[in-house]
Amino acid sequence: SSLKNNFWLFCIFYSVIHGAVDAVLAFSAAELGTNLGSLGGTVLYVFYTCSALLIAKPCLQYFESKNTVFLGLVGLLIYVLGFFLAILIPSAAPILFLSGCAIGGIGAGFLWTGQGSYYTLNATYYALAANSSRPEAITNFAGIFAGAYLSFETVYK
């Protein structure tokens, strides 16, 4: 069904971008130096924590799950872009990378909050359309998400 295909696409995009984020985390200290790379990880996680605790839920209520996930993915893409720009323009590396880390951290808070809602809504709609039980659809979708997510995490590392 189109609902399941849509969820597959969601899982693939989510996993590819998150895998890229993990790769940047792994390489940032080696490519940008220990101090900047470590500071970037700190900035990313501080902004992620604050975003998840303070602004992700209001964002989810205002923008709904699909748009919240999209904003989160864009934020994480900006994080990855900031890393590559920092490598290409070493004189501006601290501002480029740390700005990307802050935006990526906010995006991560949005992404993880929005994905749970998006996942549950898709599974619920699929259960209704496929005339199956909601728990069965959630279990099926959990397997799809876990398979895609762990596959891309493994490949990128």
C-alpha positions as CSV (number, residue, x, y, z in Angstrom):
1,S,0.0,0.0,0.0
2,S,1.1,3.6,-0.4
3,L,1.1,4.1,3.4
4,K,3.7,1.4,3.8
5,N,5.7,2.7,0.8
6,N,5.6,6.1,2.4
7,F,6.9,4.7,5.6
8,W,9.7,2.9,3.9
9,L,10.8,6.2,2.3
10,F,10.6,7.9,5.7
11,C,12.8,5.2,7.2
12,I,15.4,5.4,4.4
13,F,15.7,9.2,4.5
14,Y,15.7,9.2,8.3
15,S,18.4,6.5,8.4
16,V,20.6,8.0,5.7
17,I,20.7,11.4,7.3
18,H,21.2,10.1,10.8
19,G,24.0,7.8,9.6
20,A,25.7,10.9,8.1
21,V,25.4,12.7,11.4
22,D,27.0,9.8,13.2
23,A,29.8,9.8,10.7
24,V,30.4,13.5,11.2
25,L,30.5,12.9,15.0
26,A,33.1,10.1,14.5
27,F,35.3,12.2,12.2
28,S,35.0,15.7,13.5
29,A,37.8,15.5,16.0
30,A,40.2,13.9,13.5
31,E,39.4,16.4,10.7
32,L,38.9,19.6,12.7
33,G,41.2,18.9,15.7
34,T,40.4,17.5,19.1
35,N,39.3,20.8,20.7
36,L,36.9,21.9,18.0
37,G,35.6,18.4,17.3
38,S,34.9,17.8,21.0
39,L,33.4,21.2,21.5
40,G,31.2,20.6,18.5
41,G,29.9,17.4,20.0
42,T,29.2,19.2,23.2
43,V,27.3,22.0,21.5
44,L,25.3,19.4,19.4
45,Y,24.2,17.5,22.5
46,V,23.5,20.6,24.7
47,F,21.2,22.0,22.0
48,Y,19.7,18.6,21.4
49,T,18.8,18.2,25.0
50,C,17.4,21.7,25.3
51,S,15.4,21.3,22.1
52,A,14.0,18.0,23.1
53,L,13.0,19.3,26.6
54,L,11.8,22.8,25.8
55,I,10.8,23.4,22.2
56,A,10.2,20.1,20.3
57,K,6.8,19.3,21.8
58,P,5.4,22.8,21.0
59,C,6.9,22.5,17.6
60,L,5.2,19.2,17.1
61,Q,1.8,20.6,18.2
62,Y,2.2,23.6,15.9
63,F,3.7,22.0,12.8
64,E,2.4,18.4,13.3
65,S,4.6,15.3,13.0
66,K,5.5,15.3,9.3
67,N,6.7,18.9,9.2
68,T,8.5,18.5,12.6
69,V,10.4,15.5,11.2
70,F,11.2,17.6,8.0
71,L,12.5,20.5,10.1
72,G,14.6,18.0,12.2
73,L,16.1,16.5,9.1
74,V,16.9,19.9,7.6
75,G,18.6,20.9,10.9
76,L,20.7,17.7,10.8
77,L,21.6,18.3,7.2
78,I,22.8,21.8,8.2
79,Y,25.0,20.2,10.8
80,V,26.6,17.9,8.2
81,L,27.0,20.9,5.8
82,G,28.6,22.9,8.6
83,F,31.2,20.2,9.0
84,F,32.1,20.0,5.3
85,L,32.2,23.8,5.0
86,A,34.5,23.9,8.1
87,I,36.9,21.5,6.3
88,L,36.8,23.6,3.1
89,I,37.2,27.0,4.8
90,P,39.5,26.4,7.7
91,S,39.7,30.1,8.7
92,A,36.0,30.1,9.4
93,A,35.9,26.5,10.8
94,P,34.9,27.3,14.4
95,I,31.9,29.5,13.4
96,L,30.8,27.3,10.6
97,F,31.0,24.1,12.5
98,L,29.7,25.3,15.9
99,S,26.7,27.0,14.2
100,G,26.0,23.8,12.4
101,C,26.2,21.9,15.6
102,A,23.7,24.2,17.4
103,I,21.3,24.0,14.5
104,G,21.8,20.3,14.2
105,G,21.2,19.8,17.9
106,I,17.9,21.7,17.7
107,G,17.0,19.6,14.6
108,A,17.8,16.4,16.5
109,G,15.4,17.3,19.2
110,F,12.7,18.0,16.6
111,L,13.5,14.8,14.7
112,W,13.4,12.3,17.6
113,T,10.2,13.9,19.0
114,G,8.5,14.1,15.6
115,Q,9.4,10.6,14.4
116,G,7.6,8.9,17.3
117,S,4.4,10.7,16.4
118,Y,4.9,10.2,12.7
119,Y,5.6,6.5,13.1
120,T,2.5,6.0,15.3
121,L,0.2,7.9,13.0
122,N,1.4,6.0,9.9
123,A,1.0,2.7,11.7
124,T,-2.5,3.6,12.8
125,Y,-3.6,4.7,9.3
126,Y,-2.1,1.6,7.8
127,A,-3.9,-0.6,10.3
128,L,-7.2,1.0,9.3
129,A,-6.5,0.8,5.6
130,A,-5.2,-2.8,5.7
131,N,-8.0,-3.9,8.1
132,S,-5.5,-5.2,10.6
133,S,-4.9,-4.5,14.3
134,R,-3.1,-1.4,15.4
135,P,-0.6,-3.5,17.6
136,E,0.2,-5.7,14.5
137,A,0.8,-2.6,12.3
138,I,3.0,-1.0,15.0
139,T,5.1,-4.1,15.3
140,N,5.4,-4.4,11.5
141,F,6.5,-0.8,11.2
142,A,8.9,-1.2,14.1
143,G,10.6,-3.9,12.2
144,I,10.9,-1.8,9.1
145,F,12.2,1.2,11.0
146,A,14.7,-0.9,13.0
147,G,16.0,-2.7,9.9
148,A,16.5,0.5,7.9
149,Y,18.0,2.5,10.8
150,L,20.4,-0.1,12.0
151,S,21.5,-1.0,8.4
152,F,22.5,2.6,7.6
153,E,24.1,3.2,11.0
154,T,26.2,0.1,10.4
155,V,27.2,1.0,6.8
156,Y,28.1,4.6,7.7
157,K,30.3,3.5,10.7
